[in-house]
Amino acid sequence: MLDTFRHLRRIHALLVLLTTAQHLPLSRSEDRTLHRLIAVLSPSDMTPARAAALAGGSVPDRVHGFLRGLRHHVTVPQSAPRHPGQTPRP
């Protein structure tokens, strides 16, 4: 039971990331990929076995790879420190 909860929590975290990515100005292709990943992570017949397969299979890596590919939509202001404690660039 705890394993199932852990798997569902991981799936939920991936869905939150994908839902947040919907606010970016995605291309048509990116939008299709995003919705395909959301559909894969939210089957209508979720079972403990399916949750384990989704959370432990290739889907999390696919989601993270997709999200890394969206970096071009996000800009970091040059005056902002990149890491806590780092001084801003001139």
Secondary structure, 3 states (H helix, E strand, C coil): CHHHHHHHHHHHHHHHHHHHHCCCCCCHHHHHHHHHHHHHHCCCCCCHHHHHHHHHCCHHHHHHHHHHCCHHHCCCCCCCCCCCCCCCCC
